[in-house]
Amino acid sequence: MRHMRLWLTVRVRAALAGDDGMSTAEYAIGTIAAAAFAAVLYAVVKGDTVVSALTSIVQRALSVNF
């Protein structure tokens, strides 16, 4: 058990001893990936299928009889 605790402590310290943050290149790639994902998501949401499905859901919700 002591050996396992020592091994785990060494591994955690090694993981925390790495870079504290991302470099400029990593930020750039992350920003490009986020923008690409946003563009794809926007294209999907603006598509006729999604708009008609959302419209249908809202109309059904507003026409519920109690």
C-alpha positions in Angstrom: 0.0 0.0 0.0 2.8 2.4 0.9 4.5 1.7 -2.5 1.3 2.4 -4.3 0.8 5.7 -2.4 4.4 6.7 -3.2 3.9 5.8 -6.9 0.7 7.8 -7.1 2.3 10.8 -5.4 5.2 10.8 -7.9 2.7 10.5 -10.8 0.6 13.4 -9.6 3.6 15.6 -9.1 4.9 14.8 -12.5 1.6 15.7 -14.1 1.4 19.0 -12.2 5.0 19.9 -13.0 4.3 20.3 -16.7 3.4 23.6 -18.5 1.1 25.8 -16.5 -0.8 26.9 -19.6 -1.2 26.7 -23.3 1.2 28.2 -25.7 0.2 30.7 -28.4 0.0 28.0 -31.0 -2.3 25.9 -28.9 -4.5 28.9 -28.3 -4.7 29.6 -32.0 -5.5 26.0 -32.9 -8.2 25.9 -30.1 -9.7 29.1 -31.3 -9.8 27.9 -34.9 -11.4 24.6 -33.8 -14.0 26.5 -31.7 -14.8 28.8 -34.6 -15.2 25.8 -37.0 -17.5 24.0 -34.6 -19.6 27.1 -34.2 -19.9 27.5 -38.0 -21.0 23.9 -38.3 -23.5 24.2 -35.5 -24.9 27.4 -37.0 -25.3 25.7 -40.3 -27.2 22.8 -38.7 -29.4 25.1 -36.7 -30.2 27.3 -39.6 -31.2 24.3 -41.7 -34.9 23.9 -42.7 -35.2 20.6 -40.9 -34.2 22.0 -37.5 -36.2 25.2 -37.9 -39.4 23.3 -38.9 -38.9 20.8 -36.0 -38.5 23.6 -33.5 -41.5 25.4 -34.9 -43.6 22.3 -34.7 -42.5 21.7 -31.0 -43.5 25.3 -30.1 -46.8 25.1 -31.9 -47.7 21.9 -30.1 -46.7 23.3 -26.8 -48.9 26.4 -27.4 -51.9 24.5 -28.5 -52.2 22.1 -25.5 -55.8 22.0 -24.2 -56.3 21.7 -20.5 
